[in-house]
């Protein structure tokens, strides 16, 4: 299975920074992200994935979301690239707030600096417009813009043929002019002309990653994504999502085998089930219930005040998933929370803990063999091609994943022992896009 580690400097758990062992005092220096990237590389993860956050929750107390993801991806990945050799570096960047020329340039530069290990998690953004003095377009329009945006970026990546550079010192020719094809892109939303200042990078393009779960997001993923991150909490639902993305990709003329679907999972593992549950109980003590209830209300789009936290949510209080608002922050994961409340009848307190630790992703607590069993069942049951693993805390959660879980998966033949390729594409088993065929221009006769 393919395995990516979600980079979270204090772990996925939003309240985890309160632990006396958390490295919160090290924010925002370079040692912490470099150390975690090296730890993931030693465990032979395919890549480390950096999310990006453009909103900040303020109230009587400060929410912890920026603490879990808040490093700026491109600068951080550059620091990681200099101190690692094999692990891929996938960063989130928005098509709404960055011009496609800049994006194509940043990613080409990172691919060269890392030796072919760059990946781009494409988002269209649900927040952050105030920073840029603009209003976000509606969700469906954002994906139309993203389609055009990616087309422009690919044109820039493909402007240089693979064999354009010849380094012919004797004839003072660094590159063949006829192998460079300046772009003249004039779209509905974006315009760009010329070419990048560096030739085609080791991977041709960065690995294209996407995480949308709305209908528009799934269409975009089926047409364009090579890795799909997704939040799934139920095996049967995950299997349905897997089939649908692969079927949509085939309908779009793509090879479904060229897409890796990777749901997020937040494991709490120990050598014994009792040890894992004891650690989970310790983590629950870090959660501020006032903040946790407010965040759960946002996830469920419901007022939960006055309800018994140790009882399930009363039937009928929640909106049916098909009628819920999915354009709000986290709205695409509403169905996951709805199923926790209605299908599984979890108590409010339990849901607060799961939301704080996993944010709508799958959460697995148990002995290492039990968590590995769950992952193996999903993988072999065609619910995924691998996982985006988010350690719940730093350092304990990272240590348990790298020292217990990955070795158990390796023992079962489900995780690699050594890196096999030089690039992120190699290690994900994805093809490198060749430079496109060109129409020969006939010579002009004298």
N, C-alpha and C positions, 0 to 999 in steps of 0.2 A: 504494500500500500504506500501511496505518497503521503508524506508527513511534513507539515509546516508548523513552526512554532510561532504563535501570535506574540509579538513583542509587547510586553506590558511591564514597565519598570518596577511596579509594586505588585504584580500579579493581576489576574482578571478581577478578583474580588475588589469592589470599589471601596470597601471599608478596610481592606487589607493593609493600607498604609498605617493604620493605627497599631498594628502589631509591633511590639518592642524590637523584633528582629528585622523589620522592614528596612530597606535602604532609602527611605524617603529623604534623609538628609543629603543624599548624593545627587538628587535632582539639581540641576540639569547639566551635570558634567559628563565628560566622555567615557569615564571608566565603567560606569554601570551598563550602558548599552553594549559597549565592546565586550565586557565580561559575559553578558548573557548571550551575545551572538557566538562567542567562542565556545560557550557551554553547549549551545545547540549544535554547533558544528562538530564538536567532539562526540555528540550522540548521533551524528550522521543524519540530521534533519535535511530535507530537500532545501528548505528556505526558512528565513525568519521574515515575518510579515508585520509591517508597521501600519497601523491605522492612523487616521488624522482626525482631530476634533476641532471644529470651528465655533463651538458654543461653550459657554461657561455658566454653570448653574450657581446662582447666588441666592441667598436667602438669609435666615437667621444663622444658618451654618453653611459652610461651603461644601457643596457636593464634590465627590472625589473623581469625577470622570476625567478631568485633565491629568490627574495623577496617574491614571492607568494607561494613557496613550499619548500624552501631550508633547512628546518630542516631535520637532518638525522632520518629516521623513527624509527628504533628500540630503540635507546636511548630515543627519544621523547615519544614513546608509553609506555616505561617503567615508565617514569615520570608521564604520564597521568594515567596509571594503578593504581599508588599509591594514586591518588587523586580522583578517580571515583570508582563507584561500579557496574554499570549496563551496560554502553555503550560499544559496541564493538570497537575494535581497529584494523583497517585494514591498513597494511603497504605495500608499494611497495618495492620489492627487485628483482634484476636481476639474471636470471639463467646463464648469460654470465660471470659474474664477481665474483660470490661467490660459493665456493664448496658446493655440496649438503649436506655433513655432517654438515658443519657449519650452513647452512640454517635450516636444520631439528632441530638442537640443539637450535638455537636462538628462533625459533617459539615454540618449546616445552617449553622452559624456560618462554617465554612470556605468553603462555597459562596458565601455573601454576601460575605465578606471578599475573595474572589478574583474576584468577578464571574462566577460560574458555571463554575468550573474544577475542582471537586472530584470525586475518584473514590475508591471504597473497595474495596480488595483484601481480601475476606473470607477469613479463615483460622479454623480451629478449634483450632489449636496442637497440636504434638507434644511440647512441652517447656515448662518454666517454671512448673509447678504449685507448686514449692517456694516461689516468691516470693509466692504467694497463699494458702498454707496449705491446699491442697486436693489432691485426686487427680484426674488427668484421667480422664474417662469413656472407654470404648472408642471406637475410631474411628467406627464406624457410628452410635453414639449421639450423638457430637459433631455429626454432620451432621443428625440429627433435631432436635437442639437448635438448630442454626444455622438450619434452616428456620423454626422457630417464632420465633427471634430476629429474622430478617429480616422476617417478617410483622408483628411488633410495631413494628419500626422504620418500615416503610412506613406503618403506621397512623398513627404520629406525624407523618411527613412529609405525609400526606394530611389531617391534621386541619383544616388551613386550606384553604378553597377558593382557587383562583387569584385570584378577584376579591373576596376578603374585605376587603382594606384599601381604603378610599375616601378617606382624608385629607380629610374634610369639616370644615374649620375652622369654617365658619359655624354648623353644627349640632352642633359638639363631638363628632363621630363619627369616630374614627380607623378603626375596622373594624366591619363588620356582625356582630353577635352571632350571627345566624342562619347565618352562613357559617363559623362556627368550630364544630367537632364534636369535643368532648372524647372521648378514647379511654378505653374500659373494657376493657382486654385482660387476660384471665385464662387463661393457658395452662398446660400441663403443667409447664413449666420456668420461665416468666417471667410476671411480673405488672407492669403499669404502667397508670396512670390519668392523665387530664388531657391537656394539649397542650403543645407546645413554646412557648417564650416569644417566638418570632419567627415571622413568617408564611412561607409557602411560598417556597423559595429559587429563584434564577434557573433552575436545572435541574429543579425539582420534587423529584427525588431526585438524589443523587450517582450517577455512573456506577458500576454494580455490576460488580466484577471478581472473578474467582475463579481459583485455580491448582491445584485438586486433580486428581490423576490416578488415584486409586483408583476402583473402581466407584461407591462412595458419593459421592465427589467429582465424578465425571462426571455422575451423576444430578442432583446439586445444581446444577452448572453449566448443564446442559441446561434445567433449570426456571427458573433465576434469573439467570444471568450474562449481561452484555452484552459483556464482554471476558473471554476465557479465556487466561491465561498458561499455557504448557505447556513442558516440557523434552523435546525430541525431537532425536535425532541421526541418524536414517535417514529418507530421503525417503518410502519406502513405508510405514513405520510412522506417520510424520506424516500422510500422506494418509489412512490408516485412522482415525487419531484424529479428523481433521477431519470425515470423513464420519460417524463415529459420533456426535460431539457434535451436528452439524447434524441428523442423523436423530432422535436422542433429543429434541432441541428441537421438531422437527415433531410427534413423537408426543405431546409434552406440550402441544400446542396453540399453540406459539409460531412466529413467523416466523423460520426459520433465518437469513435475511438480517439479522436484528437482533442477531447475535452476531459479534464479531470474535475470531478465534482467532489468537494471536500467540505463536509459540515463541520462546524465548530464543536469542540467538546472540552469541558472543564473537568478534568479528573482529580479526584481526591483519593490517592492510593497509599496503601501501606502494606506491610507484609501480611497483616491480618485484617479481617473486616472490622473487628473491634477497634483496632488502632486507627483505621480510616474514619470510623464514626466518631471516635473520641476527638480526632483532630477537627472534624467538621463541627462538632459541638463547641470547641474552643473558638473557631472562626465565627460562629453565630453570635458569640458574646461581644464581638467587635462591632456589630451592626447597630446603628442608631435607629430605633424603630420609627421615630418621627420622620426621619429622612427616608427610611425604607418604605414606609406606608405611602408617602407622597410619590415616590418613584414607581411603586406598584400601581397606584391610581393612574399615573400617566400611561403606563404600559397597557392597562386594562381599559383606559378611557372611561373610568367610572369613579363615583364617590363611594369610598369604603368607610367613611367616618362612622363611628358608633357601632361597628360590627365587632363581634368577638374574634380576636386575632387567632384563637385556637380552634376555630370552626371554619368549615368551607364557606365559600361565598354563596348566598342564597340563590336558588334557581331563578332565572328570569331577570337578574340584575344586569347581566352583561349583554351587550349588543351581539347579534349573530355575526360571525366573521365576514360573511358576504356583504354585510351592511356597514362594517366598521370603516373608520377613516384611516386609510393606509398612507396618506401623504404626510401625516404627522411624523415627528421624530420617533423612530422605532416602530412605525405603524405596520411595516411589512412582517413584524414578528407577533402581531396581535393574535393570530390564530394559535401560536404556540402557547401563549399565556391563557387563552380561552380554553384550550384543551387541558392545561394543568388544572384549571378551576372547575370546568364542567365535566370533562371526560374522566379525569383522575381524582377529582374531589379533594384536592390538596387544601390544607388549612391556609389561611392568610399568612400566618407566621412562617410556614414552610415556603410559601411562594415568595415572601419577602427575602428569605435566605437564598433561594434559587436565583432570584432576580439580581441580588447583590453580587452573587458569585459568578453567574453565567450569562446574564443579560439576554435571556431568551434562547440561549444555546443549550445543547444537551449537557447534563451534568451527571457524572458517574462517580459514586462513592463506594469503595469496597476494597477487599484484598486485591492485590495486583492481578491475580489470575482471573478474578471476577470482572474487573474493568477490561482486561484484554479479551475476555470472552465476549463482552458486549461489542467491542470494536470489531472483532473477528466476525461476529454474526452480521453486523451491518455491512462489512466489506464483502463477505462471501454471499450475502443476500441481495447484492446489487442495490444497496442503498447509498453507496458512495464508492469512490476510488481511493479514498484515504481520508485524512482528517487534518483540520487546523486545530492543533492542541494548544490550549491556553492554560498554563499552570495557574493555579488559583492564587498562590502567593509567591513571593520572593523572600528568602531563598528556598524555603521548605518545599513549596510546590514544584519548583524547577528541579530540585534535587530528587524528589520522588519520581518525577517523570523520567528524568535522564538516567537515574540509577536503578530504578525498579521496572517501570512500565516499558521503556524502549528495549531493555534487555529481554524482557518476557516476550515482546512481539518478535524480536530477533530470533529467540529460541524457537518460535513457531514458524519461522520462515516468512514473516510478514513485514520485516523491516531490514534494511540493508546493514551490512557490516562495514562496507567501505564505499566511498564514492566511486562511481564507474566512469563518469564523464567529466569534461572540463567546464561545461556551461550549465546554467539552470535548465535550459531546454533538454540537454542530455540527461540530467538526473530525473527530470519529470517524464522522460520518454516522449517528448514532443519534437516534431520536425522543425528544422530551421527554414524559414521562408526564403526561397531563392529570390534574387533580384529578378524583376519581371522581364519577360521578353520585350525587345524593342523592335519597332518597325524600321528597317534599314532605310536610310535616306539616300536616294540615288545621287551619284556625283553630278555636279553641275558642269556641263561640257563648256569648253572655251568658245 
